[in-house]
Amino acid sequence: MAIDFGKRFGLGGLRLPILNGDQMDIDYDTLDKMIDKFMAHGFTYYDTSYIYHGQLSETALGKSLVARYPRDSFLLSTKMPIKFMKKKEDMERIFEEQLQKCQVDYFDFYLIHSIGKEAYENCKKWDTFEFLKKKRAEGKFREFGVSLHDSPEFLDMILTEHPEIDFVVEQLNYIDWVNPAIRSKEIYEVAVKHGKPVVVMEACKGGTLAEIPDEAKKLMKDYNPDASIASWAFRFVGSLPGVRVVLAGMPKMEFLDDNIKTFENFVPLNEEEYKIIDQVVEIINSNTAIACTYCRYCVDECPQKIPIPDYFALYNDWKRLQKSSSENEVMTQAFYYMNYVEQGNGPASACKACKKCEKVCPQHLSIIDYLKDNVVPEIEAYNPEAHIQKDKEVEM
């Protein structure tokens, strides 16, 4: 029986609403209200994973979605964390644990999470594809997919070797479309060549495409004052043939409201809008220092407990504000950095260059170099007190 996907927008479990800035403290009251609104507007696709929110995301959807709605009223997707597993026996244990956390007897979609060369070797060693074929035959899930942050050549290889793969989840957005490190367009084209539907993640690149330079915002607002900046990013991926669903993590109700507005009566981009996006890409590329999406995979791997995405976000603001803001606004980023350290987080200078973070980074960032060459010498070495004293001297 064919699956009815309805409206092509899905609620992602990577960035759920939280309390007190704590990824482990999920705001269930807000999540319940978001799911109620999502369902009321006819959206039914939910995506989660074993590792999201410190392994709490599946449990959260089990409580807020599955326990409150009939099983046939929604579509649920989750993923096997092969790259984080140690042995073959983990597959059965984790699969059963996921069913229990989500409070379901079956998944609509089940993926190998972030498949790459190392993970693929483990898949072959542990007979993962045979294991998943068996689970599908048993009715434990309906369709089998892979998510990846790898090369188009690698995707072409695994789709050729495993035609039983039903769909592909990839990072796709207008800033990464021709990014030589991400190669979204080429990966998309490989999936289309193999006849595999695409599920889009990071359409708004971790929210960074909702907060673009003022020059770029002006281009979009001059053309359509009523459209949000984020809607341009979602319409870009939603306009692509072969895209089945566009996922979004939405920690705030206002994000959900905006995305519902975009997808409820979806309008593809026109040629003039594509030209505006091309100009926006040029502006963004000239203004973003570190292309981090705030996925936080690196944080779980860092033995020094360095909140890498937080420091990169501060650094990007630091560089942006230096171009257009007062010294006081720039200084604020240094105070935020000092607060992180005072709260018990590792400073950027605590990095031991073990490279565990870089191995799991979906963006393939040179994290160690960015910490050492950017964050440490600029934000960490910045002395706010010296600038405050300088201002006082000027006033005198």
LINUR-V810561 format. One record per residue. N is the residue number from 1. RES is the residue in three letters. SS is DSSP state (hx for helix, st for strand, lp for the rest). PHI is phi in degrees with one decimal (* if undefined). Layout:
n	res	ss	phi
N	RES	SS	PHI
N	RES	SS	PHI
//
This chain:
n	res	ss	phi
1	MET	lp	*
2	ALA	lp	-67.0
3	ILE	lp	-87.7
4	ASP	lp	-89.1
5	PHE	lp	-86.4
6	GLY	lp	58.2
7	LYS	lp	-76.3
8	ARG	lp	-88.9
9	PHE	st	-139.7
10	GLY	st	-124.9
11	LEU	st	-88.9
12	GLY	st	-91.7
13	GLY	lp	-92.4
14	LEU	lp	-77.4
15	ARG	lp	-129.4
16	LEU	lp	-87.7
17	PRO	lp	-64.3
18	ILE	st	-131.0
19	LEU	st	-110.5
20	ASN	lp	58.6
21	GLY	lp	67.1
22	ASP	st	-101.5
23	GLN	st	-59.4
24	MET	st	-92.7
25	ASP	st	-113.7
26	ILE	st	-75.7
27	ASP	lp	-84.1
28	TYR	hx	-69.2
29	ASP	hx	-61.9
30	THR	hx	-68.2
31	LEU	hx	-61.2
32	ASP	hx	-57.9
33	LYS	hx	-66.1
34	MET	hx	-65.5
35	ILE	hx	-65.5
36	ASP	hx	-59.4
37	LYS	hx	-68.2
38	PHE	hx	-56.5
39	MET	hx	-67.7
40	ALA	hx	-61.9
41	HIS	lp	-92.1
42	GLY	lp	86.3
43	PHE	lp	-95.5
44	THR	lp	-133.4
45	TYR	st	-95.5
46	TYR	st	-127.3
47	ASP	st	-125.9
48	THR	lp	-141.4
49	SER	lp	-161.4
50	TYR	lp	-59.3
51	ILE	lp	-95.7
52	TYR	hx	-64.1
53	HIS	hx	52.9
54	GLY	hx	59.3
55	GLN	hx	70.0
56	LEU	lp	-107.8
57	SER	hx	-63.6
58	GLU	hx	-63.1
59	THR	hx	-60.5
60	ALA	hx	-62.7
61	LEU	hx	-70.3
62	GLY	hx	-59.8
63	LYS	hx	-75.9
64	SER	hx	-87.0
65	LEU	hx	-110.9
66	VAL	hx	-63.8
67	ALA	lp	-71.4
68	ARG	lp	-116.4
69	TYR	lp	-134.9
70	PRO	lp	-60.5
71	ARG	hx	-60.1
72	ASP	hx	-85.2
73	SER	hx	-97.9
74	PHE	lp	-148.0
75	LEU	st	-113.7
76	LEU	st	-124.4
77	SER	st	-124.0
78	THR	st	-143.7
79	LYS	st	-141.0
80	MET	st	-90.4
81	PRO	lp	-84.9
82	ILE	hx	-53.3
83	LYS	hx	-69.1
84	PHE	hx	-105.0
85	MET	lp	-97.6
86	LYS	lp	-106.0
87	LYS	lp	-152.7
88	LYS	lp	-58.1
89	GLU	lp	-63.7
90	ASP	hx	-64.7
91	MET	hx	-62.2
92	GLU	hx	-65.1
93	ARG	hx	-60.6
94	ILE	hx	-70.1
95	PHE	hx	-59.4
96	GLU	hx	-65.5
97	GLU	hx	-63.4
98	GLN	hx	-65.5
99	LEU	hx	-58.3
100	GLN	hx	-67.7
101	LYS	hx	-61.2
102	CYS	hx	-81.5
103	GLN	lp	61.4
104	VAL	lp	-128.1
105	ASP	lp	-94.4
106	TYR	lp	-154.5
107	PHE	st	-105.5
108	ASP	st	-74.4
109	PHE	st	-136.0
110	TYR	st	-135.6
111	LEU	st	-124.5
112	ILE	st	-85.2
113	HIS	lp	-80.0
114	SER	lp	48.7
115	ILE	lp	-69.4
116	GLY	lp	-146.1
117	LYS	hx	-60.3
118	GLU	hx	-66.3
119	ALA	hx	-63.8
120	TYR	hx	-66.1
121	GLU	hx	-63.2
122	ASN	hx	-66.8
123	CYS	hx	-58.4
124	LYS	hx	-69.9
125	LYS	hx	-67.2
126	TRP	hx	-97.3
127	ASP	lp	57.5
128	THR	hx	-62.4
129	PHE	hx	-65.5
130	GLU	hx	-67.6
131	PHE	hx	-59.6
132	LEU	hx	-74.2
133	LYS	hx	-59.4
134	LYS	hx	-65.4
135	LYS	hx	-64.0
136	ARG	hx	-66.5
137	ALA	hx	-62.6
138	GLU	lp	-80.0
139	GLY	lp	82.7
140	LYS	lp	-80.6
141	PHE	st	-157.2
142	ARG	st	-99.8
143	GLU	st	-130.9
144	PHE	st	-113.4
145	GLY	st	-136.0
146	VAL	st	-132.8
147	SER	st	-109.8
148	LEU	st	-151.6
149	HIS	lp	-130.7
150	ASP	lp	-130.5
151	SER	lp	-90.1
152	PRO	hx	-62.8
153	GLU	hx	-63.8
154	PHE	hx	-66.1
155	LEU	hx	-61.7
156	ASP	hx	-59.1
157	MET	hx	-64.7
158	ILE	hx	-73.3
159	LEU	hx	-71.0
160	THR	hx	-71.4
161	GLU	hx	-76.6
162	HIS	lp	-133.8
163	PRO	lp	-65.5
164	GLU	lp	-71.2
165	ILE	lp	-65.9
166	ASP	lp	-88.9
167	PHE	st	-156.1
168	VAL	st	-127.2
169	VAL	st	-105.3
170	GLU	st	-137.5
171	GLN	st	-74.5
172	LEU	lp	-145.3
173	ASN	lp	-161.2
174	TYR	lp	-71.0
175	ILE	lp	-81.9
176	ASP	lp	-97.7
177	TRP	lp	-54.5
178	VAL	lp	-122.5
179	ASN	lp	-64.1
180	PRO	lp	-64.3
181	ALA	lp	-86.6
182	ILE	lp	-102.1
183	ARG	lp	60.4
184	SER	hx	-58.7
185	LYS	hx	-61.1
186	GLU	hx	-67.3
187	ILE	hx	-65.2
188	TYR	hx	-57.6
189	GLU	hx	-65.8
190	VAL	hx	-65.3
191	ALA	hx	-60.1
192	VAL	hx	-63.0
193	LYS	hx	-58.7
194	HIS	lp	-86.1
195	GLY	lp	71.9
196	LYS	lp	-102.2
197	PRO	st	-62.0
198	VAL	st	-112.3
199	VAL	st	-104.7
200	VAL	st	-95.7
201	MET	st	-116.6
202	GLU	lp	57.5
203	ALA	lp	-61.2
204	CYS	lp	-105.2
205	LYS	lp	50.6
206	GLY	lp	65.9
207	GLY	lp	89.6
208	THR	lp	-68.4
209	LEU	lp	-86.0
210	ALA	lp	-96.4
211	GLU	lp	-123.9
212	ILE	lp	-102.8
213	PRO	lp	-55.8
214	ASP	hx	-56.3
215	GLU	hx	-60.4
216	ALA	hx	-72.6
217	LYS	hx	-57.0
218	LYS	hx	-61.0
219	LEU	hx	-59.0
220	MET	hx	-71.5
221	LYS	hx	-71.0
222	ASP	hx	-64.6
223	TYR	hx	-78.4
224	ASN	lp	-143.8
225	PRO	lp	-61.8
226	ASP	lp	-87.5
227	ALA	lp	-87.1
228	SER	lp	-71.1
229	ILE	hx	-64.3
230	ALA	hx	-62.2
231	SER	hx	-61.4
232	TRP	hx	-62.9
233	ALA	hx	-66.0
234	PHE	hx	-70.8
235	ARG	hx	-70.3
236	PHE	hx	-60.1
237	VAL	hx	-75.7
238	GLY	hx	-68.1
239	SER	lp	-82.8
240	LEU	lp	-79.3
241	PRO	lp	-61.3
242	GLY	lp	90.2
243	VAL	st	-82.3
244	ARG	st	-84.6
245	VAL	st	-145.2
246	VAL	st	-110.8
247	LEU	st	-94.3
248	ALA	st	-149.4
249	GLY	st	-85.3
250	MET	lp	-132.2
251	PRO	lp	-74.7
252	LYS	lp	-131.9
253	MET	hx	-60.4
254	GLU	hx	-63.2
255	PHE	hx	-67.8
256	LEU	hx	-61.0
257	ASP	hx	-58.0
258	ASP	hx	-65.8
259	ASN	hx	-70.2
260	ILE	hx	-61.3
261	LYS	hx	-58.7
262	THR	hx	-69.0
263	PHE	hx	-97.4
264	GLU	hx	-64.3
265	ASN	lp	-129.6
266	PHE	lp	-64.9
267	VAL	lp	-120.8
268	PRO	lp	-62.1
269	LEU	lp	-66.8
270	ASN	lp	-101.3
271	GLU	hx	-62.4
272	GLU	hx	-65.1
273	GLU	hx	-67.4
274	TYR	hx	-61.3
275	LYS	hx	-66.1
276	ILE	hx	-65.2
277	ILE	hx	-62.0
278	ASP	hx	-58.8
279	GLN	hx	-67.4
280	VAL	hx	-63.1
281	VAL	hx	-58.0
282	GLU	hx	-61.2
283	ILE	hx	-67.0
284	ILE	hx	-62.0
285	ASN	hx	-60.7
286	SER	hx	-85.6
287	ASN	hx	-117.4
288	THR	lp	-96.0
289	ALA	lp	-79.0
290	ILE	lp	-131.1
291	ALA	lp	-84.5
292	CYS	lp	-87.5
293	THR	lp	-102.9
294	TYR	lp	66.6
295	CYS	lp	-74.1
296	ARG	lp	74.5
297	TYR	hx	-57.9
298	CYS	hx	-65.7
299	VAL	hx	-64.3
300	ASP	hx	-64.3
301	GLU	hx	-91.8
302	CYS	lp	-75.6
303	PRO	lp	-69.9
304	GLN	lp	-93.2
305	LYS	lp	55.9
306	ILE	lp	-85.4
307	PRO	lp	-78.2
308	ILE	hx	-52.1
309	PRO	hx	-61.6
310	ASP	hx	-64.9
311	TYR	hx	-68.0
312	PHE	hx	-67.5
313	ALA	hx	-63.5
314	LEU	hx	-62.9
315	TYR	hx	-67.3
316	ASN	hx	-61.1
317	ASP	hx	-64.4
318	TRP	hx	-54.0
319	LYS	hx	-69.8
320	ARG	hx	-67.1
321	LEU	hx	-67.7
322	GLN	hx	-61.3
323	LYS	hx	-82.0
324	SER	hx	-140.4
325	SER	lp	-121.5
326	SER	lp	-76.5
327	GLU	hx	-60.0
328	ASN	hx	-63.7
329	GLU	hx	-67.5
330	VAL	hx	-64.8
331	MET	hx	-60.5
332	THR	hx	-56.7
333	GLN	hx	-62.4
334	ALA	hx	-67.8
335	PHE	hx	-65.5
336	TYR	hx	-59.8
337	TYR	hx	-60.7
338	MET	hx	-61.4
339	ASN	hx	-63.9
340	TYR	hx	-57.1
341	VAL	hx	-66.1
342	GLU	hx	-65.2
343	GLN	lp	-81.6
344	GLY	lp	101.8
345	ASN	lp	-77.8
346	GLY	lp	-69.0
347	PRO	lp	-70.6
348	ALA	hx	-59.4
349	SER	hx	-71.5
350	ALA	hx	-78.3
351	CYS	lp	-58.2
352	LYS	lp	-102.8
353	ALA	lp	57.7
354	CYS	lp	-75.2
355	LYS	lp	70.7
356	LYS	hx	-62.2
357	CYS	hx	-64.2
358	GLU	hx	-68.3
359	LYS	hx	-68.1
360	VAL	hx	-107.1
361	CYS	lp	-72.8
362	PRO	lp	-63.2
363	GLN	lp	-90.3
364	HIS	lp	56.6
365	LEU	lp	-78.8
366	SER	lp	-84.4
367	ILE	hx	-58.9
368	ILE	hx	-60.7
369	ASP	hx	-65.8
370	TYR	hx	-62.5
371	LEU	hx	-63.4
372	LYS	hx	-71.0
373	ASP	hx	-94.7
374	ASN	hx	-119.5
375	VAL	hx	-66.2
376	VAL	hx	-63.5
377	PRO	hx	-73.0
378	GLU	hx	-103.5
379	ILE	hx	-76.2
380	GLU	hx	-66.5
381	ALA	lp	-84.9
382	TYR	lp	-68.8
383	ASN	lp	-115.9
384	PRO	hx	-58.4
385	GLU	hx	-59.7
386	ALA	hx	-64.1
387	HIS	hx	-73.4
388	ILE	hx	-63.5
389	GLN	hx	-62.7
390	LYS	hx	-62.8
391	ASP	hx	-64.6
392	LYS	hx	-63.6
393	GLU	hx	-64.7
394	VAL	hx	-65.0
395	GLU	hx	-62.5
396	MET	lp	-68.0
//
